[in-house]
Amino acid sequence: MLNTLTTGFVQRLKDRDETAWFELWDTFGPVLRAQLTRWGKGRIGPETVRDLSQETLAALSDSIERYDPSRGARFSTWLLAIAKHTLGDEIDRRMALKRGAGSRGVNLDETWMRAARDGGVGPDADYESAVFGAKVAKAVRLVERDSEFLDFEIFRRRVIEGQSGKAVAEALGVSEPTVSRRLAKVRDLLRSRLREVVATYSFTEEEMAEPERNGLVLNPTKSDDALFDEAIGDICRRAARARDPGAADPG
């Protein structure tokens, strides 16, 4: 059974709520751009990738009324189907232009949407990992917005960069107990934001269980904290590499 955050977000999209569409672009735009770049295999440049990712969301806007999350289709799979359609249409257009025949228009019809819903488009593990990473990154951004600078800087250095508590304390001029206390504060807030983000963008029971499968226990005991920090650090670093494959790991 879908939660109110999920159904409410889909309804906001259907109501053409500009804020909801911006949230969607802000959260999943980087994943779409990375996926389109992979599919393009060097045949399309970064500007075309940007345009295609925007066209993907425009196509989603045109067909959002047909999306029924109660049927159990992953929203990420549906988004992937539209992205593949958009890229395929662009490649067809380019081939047609080479032949001098002009572009060929293709409609995003009910058959295509049904294929997405029924698993006709197969997302791979890298894509699903990137989609989950985008949800985590969204939660981290919300925490950064809501946290004091020192608190989040401790979290960033200690968890994302993987520095020791002693190194963080020395760099920031605070005691190690202060590092631990402030890190716990950010960790608690992050768990809260992750619950909200996962609930908003998850449409199946499988998606709702993703945090725990990835080592992010959201209703923890004290012993889960170290594993949670380690998992968050790994996910954030993978997401950074996906956004910028040439970037080195921090720390």
N, C-alpha and C positions, 0 to 999 in steps of 0.2 A: 504494500500500500504506500502510495506516494505521500511525502510529508508536505506541509503547507509552504515551506520555503521553496521546494522544487516547483510545485504547481503555481505558486505565486510568481516565480520568476518567468516561467513560460507564459503566463497570462500577461505579464508586463511586456514581453516581446510581442505577443499578439496584439496588444493595445498600442503598439508603436511608441512605447516609452523610450525616449531618446537616451535616458540615463541607463536603462537596461541594455540597450544595444551598445552603448559605450563600454559598459562593464564586460560584455561578451567579447568585444574587440580587444579590450585591454587584457583580458585573461587568456584568450585563446588565439589572438592574432599571431603572436610569436610562434606558436605550434604550427599554425597553418603555413606561415612563411617558410619554416624549416622543412615541412613536409613537401611543399611545392618545389622547393629547391632540390630536394632529394629526387623527386620524380623527374624534374627537368633535366637532370644529368648533364648540366652544362649547356643545354640548348636555350635556356632562358636566363636573362640577367636579373639583377636585384630589383630594378624598377618594374619589370614585368611581374616578378614574384609579388611585389607590393600591390600592384594593380589587381592581380589575380586573387590575392587573399581578400581584398576589398570586394571584388566581384563575388567571391564565395559567400561573404556575409550578406551581400545584396540579394543573391539568389536565395539564401536562407530566409531573408525578410519576405521575399515574394511567396515563399512556400510554407511559412511558419504555421499557417492555419491548418495545414495537413499533418502537422506533427502531433502525435498523441502519445505522451509519455507513459500513459497507463498500460500501453501494450508491451512495455518492457524493453524498448529499443534504447540502446545507449545513445545519448545525445552526441557523444564524440564520434560514434560510428556514422551517424546521420550526417554530421558535419564533414566527415571524411568523404562520404559519397558525393556530396555537393562539390567539394574541392576537386575530386577526381573528374567530375563532370566538367567543371570550369576549365581545368587544365586541358582536358581532352578536346573541348570546344576550341580553345586557343590554338592547339596544335593542328586541328582540322582546318581552322581558318588560315593558318600560315601555309599549310600544304596546298590549300585551294588557291591562295594567292600566287604561290609558285607556279601552279598550273595555269594561272590566268583566268580562273573561273570565279573569282570573288570569294567571299566568305560564306560558309554554310551555317545557317541558324539551326540550333538544336534546342528543343524545349525540355525543360526539366519536368517531365511528365510524371504521372502517378506510378508508372512502371518502374522508373528509376528510384522513386522514393520507397516503393515497396521492396526493391532489391536492397536498399540500405537497411530497412527495418528488419528484413528477414535474413540478414547476414550475407547478402550477395556481394558486399564490399568487405574485403577482409583486412581489418587493421592489424598491423604486426605489433610485436611486443614493444618495439622502440616507440611507436606512435602512442600506444596506451600509456607507456611510462612517461612520455612527454606531456600527455594530457593530465595525468595525475600530478606531475611536477608543476604544471601551470597552476593547478589548484593550490598546491603548497606555496608557490611563489606569491599567489594572490593573498593568502593568509599572512605571509611574512610581511608583505607591503602594508597590510592593514595594521599589523602589530607595530611596525616602524612608525606609522602615522600616529598611533595612539600612545606610544611610549615616550618617556623622557629620553633625551639624547644619550646620557651616560648609560642608562639601562640597555638601550638597544645596541650601543657600541660594545658593551660587554658581551651581549649575546652574539653579535657579529664576529667578534674576535675569537670568543671561546668556542662557539658552535660551528659557524660557517667556515672560519679560517682554521679551526682546530688547534688554537694556541692553548698552552697550559694555563691553569688558573693563576699560577705564580707569575707567568709572563704578562698576562693581562693586567694583573694587579700592579706590577711594576710600571708598565707602559702608561697606565691611567692614573697612577698615584693614589691608589686605594688599597685597602687590605684584602687579603684573600677571602675572609668571611664576607666582606662587602660584595665581592665578585659573586660568591655563591648565592647570597641572599637576593641580589638584583637579578641574577640569571634565573633563579626560581620564579621570580615575579614575571619575567618575560615569558618563560616557559609556560606558566599557567595561562597567560593571556593568549599565547599562540595556540594552545590546545583548544581554547574557547573559540578562537577565530577559525581554526580548522574544522571544528564541528559545523560552524555556520556555512563555510564555503563548500565543504563536501555535501552538506544537505541541500544547498542551493543548486549545485551543478551535477547532482547525481540522480539518476532516473531508474536505477535497478538496485536490487539488494546486493548484487555483486559489487557495484560501484560504492555503495555505502560501506562495504567491508574492506575497501582498498587501504585505508590508513593502517589498520592493524596488520594486514598482509605485508605492508611495507615497513613494519617496525614502529609505527606511530600509535601507541596505545593512548587513547584519548580519555579513558577513565582509569588512571593508573594507580599502582602502589608506588612507594618510594623507590623500589628497586628498578622500576621501569624508566626512571629519568635518564640514566646514562645511555641506555639503548635508544631512547627517544632523541636525545641530542645527537647521537652518532648518525641515526637515520636521517634526521633533518639536514645535517651537514652534508651527507652523501647526496641527498636529493637536490639540495640547492647548488652544489657543485656540478652535478650532471646537467641541471637546467641551465647553468651559466655556460657550460661547454656547448650545449645545444644551440643557445642563442649566438654564441661566438666560438666556433670550433677552433679558432687559432689562439684563444686565450689560455693561459696557463692556470693551473689550479692555484687558489690563493693559499698563502701560508708557507 
